[in-house]
């Protein structure tokens, strides 16, 4: 028994009144997420979408992803995917930029695209009465984007302004420095939004080429939620995505471990508060121990008001306003990554505490009670993230990208229920590696030296 | 899939009231968004918004006290106090509230604005009773000690550094609010001035709690998979026994007429692109020439709401002078609000280069007014947004919460689409002429430091 564990949180135990005891007992019996009924829709043309019908409001939400994202930006053209995502709703087919935007606004249609590390994503939200027009506009944006000079130059200007602002914003600076350090020879190490140089070098034909190459049926994942039936959706999918090429080139990116090797990197910046990223190797999504690692992360820094780091760094000592960690599996790598904002004078102490908690979890694992309360939290809270059509549609796509089964929402609790205390101690000992924890700091930290 | 996903970690939020164009209320077809409203004998107002799409509930309590109600020289108390509400009662130790909510699969948070302070838990619908018991307990049962308030003070200082002091725009925003109001407390930052946060004592905090936290100064909003009758029963059981108290009037210093506008220029080495922001004092639903409150919302849409607004279309797309331009307005504040206009020059252009074109747009608006087609389009979009706002429990609950905590009614929420629909071009033009008064303007300009510029 580790004495620090009971000392850490003496306050939770034994004080709850009868009401809570009763509720905790009943919790395992509830399956709140089962209210979501996911249908697999295969269009006549053979394109798959996952659908949740909900006719309670006249709203339809669609979420889509193409594999690739920023990771397939060509060398020297970093930020191309992001650039495309900002300009494909600026004119398509015969419709110029102003008119395209005017139709979206007049019909109250939301259409938004992003390029993340591994995926190019889109989300669309519309009222049932404008369904056909919405899907037509989406088809045009994906298959016939115009990339006219005016919107391209306007968006280029906006991206450049955004980049220069980010180059002076501590949170963005620390991300940039971390990714560059962790993946020196890998697409993940290149700036996802590009640089002033790469953005300036991107041409209209680069934009066109990205869209023509990567928007293809074999890279597409679709989730639809709301006021539409499976019968209606099938033909609509063909009309919208049937013109995309069936095949696209393979994504040729190596699997890479992050270069997290215990270095401390400091980027000097004149701010009263330093922000730091701390990270080590994570765990891939398909790994059989992923659910165990997920619970470990929740205990360490993932549970917002209850994690060990939150209690130690914020509640006990008031060193930070925010401190958290996240298990981040990527398509070609995996990270366990955390973030803290702390006064320049307190950086050394905060980093010391974080390393100590990391080592303690590795050496001593968790208590049965921590495991149980975390398990009830992550299973019970899942339904809360499925509260709007947009969120459910995004979840449906995320599940497909991660290659999870269509009944995942119903099965998820069972995956977490199978995790044992022994699993927790074993994975904590195997995976947590305080010596490899790489720390990147932006600010004017005191009492801590850079290792390079 | 998302890049650096899940760094939520914004535990306690201070809502910068003026910066938020509060998402638009409610429905075109009111029957879609029925709410039950009742009051307990101890004065607690309750709104229930039934929504049975998922077996979850959002439970929120809003206190009718915000940063603008703080004593002079004690800025930051309302927000500090929001943090302390998690620090334990006679019944539950510090942190236990959060532990219990977490163990039951809940998510919670809190927020402070100039006009209200709110606390919420989102949780499985069958846990409503649990969070109600906890929330009712801390309404009057809080135990404040030096041991809990001191570490939290440091947390708040870090929060202030993170939100305000780490970016030039955060610092300029604070200076602009201080200049926009001569006498009204909206001039003070919600989070407080650092030196005043450092000097708030246990007595100040206890006095604040005793003065404002009571059932007859609160609104309970319950949205989700619940039955209004059952909510009434539970609320009677848990909140019912909390005794009402004498609550003072929210008397705030009144803003005098302005006889000159002001301009604040901030240079900072971290700034790479100049930006310009002008805020005019403007009426709200409950203050100033409130007859313009609905028309001003339509005006903000036409002038500066998104990619087809006048400012963006003409100055950014057609003339290519700016990378961004727009306008913002909220009718929600209890006292005088602000109508903001802003832009950022494109490329190497300076503010002086593009300001005349910006002025010309405002002059054109005041001279020729808006077209019927513009008004019709803006209104349609706004009324449609009321349908979208029903898509999430939180959005619905927040609309009712902000409205009732600011002293307005359920009917005001439900009538919103109708009121917007009734706005005419003539009313929009009158509203525009009423607010664009140079003496009421505060201009904020953010520039690179002189060396950077050269």
Boltz contact constraints between the chains, C-beta under 6 A:
constraints:
  - contact:
      token1: [A, 11]
      token2: [B, 93]
      max_distance: 6.0
  - contact:
      token1: [A, 11]
      token2: [B, 95]
      max_distance: 6.0
  - contact:
      token1: [A, 11]
      token2: [B, 96]
      max_distance: 6.0
  - contact:
      token1: [A, 12]
      token2: [B, 99]
      max_distance: 6.0
  - contact:
      token1: [A, 23]
      token2: [B, 130]
      max_distance: 6.0
  - contact:
      token1: [A, 32]
      token2: [B, 55]
      max_distance: 6.0
  - contact:
      token1: [A, 32]
      token2: [B, 124]
      max_distance: 6.0
  - contact:
      token1: [A, 35]
      token2: [B, 54]
      max_distance: 6.0
  - contact:
      token1: [A, 35]
      token2: [B, 55]
      max_distance: 6.0
  - contact:
      token1: [A, 56]
      token2: [B, 53]
      max_distance: 6.0
  - contact:
      token1: [A, 57]
      token2: [B, 390]
      max_distance: 6.0
  - contact:
      token1: [A, 59]
      token2: [B, 391]
      max_distance: 6.0
  - contact:
      token1: [A, 101]
      token2: [B, 307]
      max_distance: 6.0
  - contact:
      token1: [A, 101]
      token2: [B, 308]
      max_distance: 6.0
  - contact:
      token1: [A, 102]
      token2: [B, 308]
      max_distance: 6.0
  - contact:
      token1: [A, 105]
      token2: [B, 308]
      max_distance: 6.0
  - contact:
      token1: [A, 106]
      token2: [B, 377]
      max_distance: 6.0
  - contact:
      token1: [A, 108]
      token2: [B, 381]
      max_distance: 6.0
  - contact:
      token1: [A, 108]
      token2: [B, 384]
      max_distance: 6.0
  - contact:
      token1: [A, 116]
      token2: [B, 1]
      max_distance: 6.0
  - contact:
      token1: [A, 116]
      token2: [B, 2]
      max_distance: 6.0
  - contact:
      token1: [A, 116]
      token2: [B, 3]
      max_distance: 6.0
  - contact:
      token1: [A, 117]
      token2: [B, 3]
      max_distance: 6.0
  - contact:
      token1: [A, 119]
      token2: [B, 1]
      max_distance: 6.0
  - contact:
      token1: [A, 157]
      token2: [B, 323]
      max_distance: 6.0
  - contact:
      token1: [A, 157]
      token2: [B, 346]
      max_distance: 6.0
  - contact:
      token1: [A, 158]
      token2: [B, 323]
      max_distance: 6.0
  - contact:
      token1: [A, 161]
      token2: [B, 273]
      max_distance: 6.0
  - contact:
      token1: [A, 161]
      token2: [B, 323]
      max_distance: 6.0
  - contact:
      token1: [A, 164]
      token2: [B, 272]
      max_distance: 6.0
  - contact:
      token1: [A, 168]
      token2: [B, 270]
      max_distance: 6.0
  - contact:
      token1: [A, 170]
      token2: [B, 166]
      max_distance: 6.0
  - contact:
      token1: [A, 271]
      token2: [B, 166]
      max_distance: 6.0
  - contact:
      token1: [A, 272]
      token2: [B, 161]
      max_distance: 6.0
  - contact:
      token1: [A, 272]
      token2: [B, 165]
      max_distance: 6.0
  - contact:
      token1: [A, 273]
      token2: [B, 161]
      max_distance: 6.0
  - contact:
      token1: [A, 273]
      token2: [B, 162]
      max_distance: 6.0
  - contact:
      token1: [A, 273]
      token2: [B, 166]
      max_distance: 6.0
  - contact:
      token1: [A, 303]
      token2: [B, 102]
      max_distance: 6.0
  - contact:
      token1: [A, 304]
      token2: [B, 8]
      max_distance: 6.0
  - contact:
      token1: [A, 305]
      token2: [B, 98]
      max_distance: 6.0
  - contact:
      token1: [A, 306]
      token2: [B, 98]
      max_distance: 6.0
  - contact:
      token1: [A, 306]
      token2: [B, 99]
      max_distance: 6.0
  - contact:
      token1: [A, 306]
      token2: [B, 102]
      max_distance: 6.0
  - contact:
      token1: [A, 314]
      token2: [B, 155]
      max_distance: 6.0
  - contact:
      token1: [A, 318]
      token2: [B, 151]
      max_distance: 6.0
  - contact:
      token1: [A, 318]
      token2: [B, 154]
      max_distance: 6.0
  - contact:
      token1: [A, 318]
      token2: [B, 155]
      max_distance: 6.0
  - contact:
      token1: [A, 320]
      token2: [B, 158]
      max_distance: 6.0
  - contact:
      token1: [A, 321]
      token2: [B, 155]
      max_distance: 6.0
  - contact:
      token1: [A, 321]
      token2: [B, 158]
      max_distance: 6.0
  - contact:
      token1: [A, 321]
      token2: [B, 159]
      max_distance: 6.0
  - contact:
      token1: [A, 321]
      token2: [B, 162]
      max_distance: 6.0
  - contact:
      token1: [A, 322]
      token2: [B, 9]
      max_distance: 6.0
  - contact:
      token1: [A, 324]
      token2: [B, 7]
      max_distance: 6.0
  - contact:
      token1: [A, 324]
      token2: [B, 9]
      max_distance: 6.0
  - contact:
      token1: [A, 326]
      token2: [B, 6]
      max_distance: 6.0
  - contact:
      token1: [A, 339]
      token2: [B, 7]
      max_distance: 6.0
  - contact:
      token1: [A, 341]
      token2: [B, 162]
      max_distance: 6.0
  - contact:
      token1: [A, 373]
      token2: [B, 103]
      max_distance: 6.0
  - contact:
      token1: [A, 376]
      token2: [B, 103]
      max_distance: 6.0
  - contact:
      token1: [A, 376]
      token2: [B, 105]
      max_distance: 6.0
  - contact:
      token1: [A, 377]
      token2: [B, 102]
      max_distance: 6.0
  - contact:
      token1: [A, 377]
      token2: [B, 105]
      max_distance: 6.0
  - contact:
      token1: [A, 380]
      token2: [B, 105]
      max_distance: 6.0
  - contact:
      token1: [A, 380]
      token2: [B, 124]
      max_distance: 6.0
  - contact:
      token1: [A, 381]
      token2: [B, 105]
      max_distance: 6.0
  - contact:
      token1: [A, 381]
      token2: [B, 107]
      max_distance: 6.0
  - contact:
      token1: [A, 383]
      token2: [B, 56]
      max_distance: 6.0
  - contact:
      token1: [A, 384]
      token2: [B, 56]
      max_distance: 6.0
  - contact:
      token1: [A, 384]
      token2: [B, 107]
      max_distance: 6.0
  - contact:
      token1: [A, 384]
      token2: [B, 122]
      max_distance: 6.0
  - contact:
      token1: [A, 387]
      token2: [B, 392]
      max_distance: 6.0
  - contact:
      token1: [A, 387]
      token2: [B, 393]
      max_distance: 6.0
  - contact:
      token1: [A, 388]
      token2: [B, 391]
      max_distance: 6.0
  - contact:
      token1: [A, 388]
      token2: [B, 392]
      max_distance: 6.0
  - contact:
      token1: [A, 389]
      token2: [B, 391]
      max_distance: 6.0
  - contact:
      token1: [A, 398]
      token2: [B, 1]
      max_distance: 6.0
  - contact:
      token1: [A, 401]
      token2: [B, 1]
      max_distance: 6.0
